[in-house]
């Protein structure tokens, strides 16, 4: 094998190894626990996003003393989502997965 052939072989071997490492791993089916975990993750992210938006709105509307930076008016701070809210949101997603046409909004 001459030098050029060796270089080409090394190049393609290296490229194949690199592509194999970076290629996504194919997993044909998820079991029920993996699906529930993903739905719970989506629900948690949704509740966190909604809280962040409400908190940003609260921060925009609150009045602060220019000298001290303390809140001078009372604006209700949004509640931090709890486990029950996350599970309720997850149930909505799960209901949609099981029967997307009759899921309640």
N, C-alpha and C positions, 0 to 999 in steps of 0.2 A: 504494500500500500504506500503510495507516494505521499508527500507532505501535504498537498492540497486535499487529497481524499481524507487524510487524517483530520485536517482542520475542519472540513465539512462535516465529518462524522461527529467530531466533538461539538461543533456548533449545534447540530440538530439534536444531539443527545442532551445538551444543556437546555435548549429551547423546550424540548419535550418535558424535562424535569420541572422547569419553571412553570410551564402551562399546567402541568398536572397539579402542582402545589397550589396554584391560584384558582383553579377551576372549582366551581361550587360542588359540594358533595351531594350526590343525588340520593334522596331518601324517598321512596315511592309513596308510602302512606304514613300518616301520623296516627298514633293510638289515641284513645279517648282522653287520656291524661294530658298528652301534648296539646290537643285541641283546646281543652279546658284551660290549660295554662296560658295559651296564646290569647284566648278570649278574655281571660282575667287581666292579662297584660294590656290589652287594648282598652279595656274598661278603665283600668287604673290610669293609663295615659290620658284618656278622655277626661276623667275627673280632674286630674292634675292640670290639664290645659284649661278647662273651664274655670278652675279656681284661679289660675294665673291671670286669666283675662279679667275676672271679677276683681281681683286684687289690684291689677293695674288701673282699672276704672275707679276703684276706691282711692288709690293714691292720687289720681288726677283730680278728684273732686274734693279732697280734704284740704282744709285751710290750715296753714301753719303760721305761727308767730315768726315774723322776719328776724327777730333777734335771737330767740331761743330755739327755733325749729320745732317747737312742740305743737301738737294738734290743738287748734282753738275751737273747732266746732265738732259736733258729734255726727259722724257718718258711720253707719253700721258696716263693720268689717265682715267680709264673706266668711262663712264657716269653712274650715279645712275639711275636705272630704274624709269620711270615716269608712270603716270596712263595710258597713251596711250599704252605703251609697255606691261603693265600688261593686259590691255583689249585685245590687239592683241594676246597675248599668250593664254588668256582665250578663245578667239574665236577659236583658233586652236584646243584646247581641246574640246570645245563644238561641233565643226564641226566633230571631230573624234567620239564623242559620238553619234551624229545623223547619221553619215554614215561612219563607220570605214574603209570600203574598199576603199573609194574614197578620203579620207583625204589627203591633200597635206603635204609633209614633210617640 
